[in-house]
Amino acid sequence: MVTEADWNAAALRLLDDPYVFVATGPRRHEDWAHDVHAVLYRAVPDPRGWIRLDAEISDIGGHALPAYPFDPPAAAEMPGRLYRLEAEAAAGALAVMTEEWQAEPAPVRSRSREGREAVLADARTLLGRYGPGARYWTNATAAASDPAPDFVGACLEGTRSHSFLTSAYLGGLDLFDDLGLIAVSDDEVGVFWSIGAY
């Protein structure tokens, strides 16, 4: 069982970056895309009160664009822009979210085996919150034909995706790429997103 302290510490170690979004919301609909929509629009709190990471980037959008930096498709269209992932591939997707989009070549892949395993352990801790029956989706096109792509091997630079980002130019920030992961359990939806920005 993942505790709040374990989850919060893993989230901060792994994904505490100005251009990463981490939030969980309640599962209220049979069609979980409506619940993901509510999380992206910041319309629901974390049902357990655990840490949420998005303060810096959401401040840029302010009230003008409540979903900033996202321009999510309508809930009915969202599943068409996502692909199913196996649990270990989902952990790999979270692991590469620790990378910088342009500055580092492939820090997760190039770490020592122990360092790479520590990053993947934090990713598994985050996913452990949603339980063994959780299902995972990504916007990465690598999962279109394979639910177990090697995200760590490809790294962020080699990962193409259907973008969920807005084209609005706010606060002098250009948004150029993104990698998202959605976790769905019977009770919660978790949304993890890494955003390339400069």
Buried (B, 14 or more C-beta within 10 A) or exposed (E): EBEEEBBBBBBEBBBEBBBBBBBBBBBEBEEBBBBBBBBBBBEBBBBEEBBBBBEEBBEBBEEEBEBBBBBBBEBEEBBEBBBBBBBBBBBBBBBBBBBBBEEBEBBBBEBEEEEBEBBBBBBBBBBBBBBEEBBBBBBBBBBBEEBBBBBBEBBBBEBEBBBBBBEBEBEEBEBEBBBBBBBBBEEBBBBBBBBBBE
